[in-house]
């Protein structure tokens, strides 16, 4: 009879979590890109409110992408949400000081 060690079970558990979570993470990235592209399309035609909405969705899916964060902060400012825009611009400067 084979004996499974606790270390082996921990490794299997971590691998299972990774396999389960990877598609969820990839799906969030795909949605972030789709929302970002939709926001860019609305911004190009001058619909800032809709652009802001889609940039917000993209930011929620992937808050670490600098282009998404910059677009979201910009449209926050353009829609008059200056306090929140300032906070997002500070986030941007902390993540990318140059």
C-alpha positions as CSV (number, residue, x, y, z in Angstrom):
1,X,0.0,0.0,0.0
2,X,1.5,3.4,-1.0
3,X,1.7,6.1,1.6
4,X,1.1,9.7,0.4
5,X,3.0,12.3,2.4
6,X,1.5,15.6,3.5
7,X,4.0,17.4,1.2
8,X,2.7,15.5,-1.7
9,X,-0.9,16.3,-0.9
10,X,0.0,20.0,-0.5
11,X,1.7,20.0,-3.9
12,X,-1.3,18.3,-5.5
13,X,-3.6,20.8,-3.8
14,X,-1.5,23.8,-5.0
15,X,-1.4,22.5,-8.6
16,X,-5.2,21.9,-8.5
17,X,-5.8,25.5,-7.4
18,X,-3.5,26.8,-10.1
19,X,-5.3,24.8,-12.8
20,X,-8.7,25.9,-11.6
21,X,-7.7,29.6,-11.2
22,X,-5.6,30.0,-14.3
23,X,-8.6,30.2,-16.7
24,X,-10.3,32.7,-14.4
25,X,-7.2,34.9,-14.5
26,X,-6.9,34.6,-18.2
27,X,-10.6,35.4,-18.6
28,X,-10.3,38.5,-16.5
29,X,-7.4,39.7,-18.7
30,X,-9.4,39.0,-21.9
31,X,-12.4,41.0,-20.5
32,X,-10.1,43.8,-19.5
33,X,-8.7,44.0,-23.0
34,X,-12.2,43.9,-24.5
35,X,-13.5,46.6,-22.2
36,X,-10.4,48.7,-22.8
37,X,-10.9,48.5,-26.6
38,X,-14.6,49.4,-26.2
39,X,-13.6,52.4,-24.1
40,X,-11.1,53.5,-26.7
41,X,-13.8,53.3,-29.4
42,X,-16.2,55.4,-27.5
43,X,-13.5,57.9,-26.7
44,X,-12.6,58.2,-30.3
45,X,-16.1,59.3,-31.2
46,X,-16.3,61.7,-28.3
47,X,-18.6,59.7,-26.0
48,X,-16.6,60.2,-22.8
49,X,-19.3,58.9,-20.4
50,X,-19.4,55.5,-22.2
51,X,-15.6,55.5,-22.6
52,X,-15.4,56.1,-18.8
53,X,-17.8,53.2,-18.1
54,X,-15.8,50.7,-20.2
55,X,-12.4,52.0,-18.8
56,X,-13.8,51.5,-15.3
57,X,-14.8,47.9,-16.1
58,X,-11.3,47.3,-17.6
59,X,-9.7,48.8,-14.6
60,X,-11.7,46.5,-12.3
61,X,-10.6,43.5,-14.2
62,X,-6.9,44.5,-14.4
63,X,-5.9,47.4,-12.2
64,X,-2.2,46.8,-12.9
65,X,-2.2,47.7,-16.6
66,X,-0.8,51.2,-17.0
67,X,-2.7,52.1,-20.2
68,X,-6.0,51.1,-18.6
69,X,-5.2,53.0,-15.4
70,X,-4.2,56.1,-17.4
71,X,-7.4,56.0,-19.5
72,X,-9.6,55.5,-16.5
73,X,-7.9,58.4,-14.6
74,X,-8.2,60.7,-17.7
75,X,-11.9,60.0,-18.1
76,X,-12.5,60.4,-14.4
77,X,-11.1,63.9,-14.8
78,X,-13.1,64.6,-17.9
79,X,-16.3,63.5,-16.3
80,X,-15.7,65.8,-13.3
81,X,-14.7,63.2,-10.8
82,X,-11.6,65.1,-9.9
83,X,-10.9,63.7,-6.4
84,X,-11.0,60.1,-7.7
85,X,-9.1,61.1,-10.8
86,X,-6.3,62.6,-8.6
87,X,-6.1,59.4,-6.6
88,X,-5.8,57.2,-9.8
89,X,-3.2,59.6,-11.2
90,X,-1.2,59.2,-7.9
91,X,-1.5,55.4,-8.3
92,X,-0.2,55.8,-11.8
93,X,2.8,57.9,-10.7
94,X,3.6,55.4,-7.9
95,X,3.6,52.5,-10.3
96,X,5.4,54.3,-13.1
97,X,7.2,57.4,-11.8
98,X,8.7,58.4,-15.2
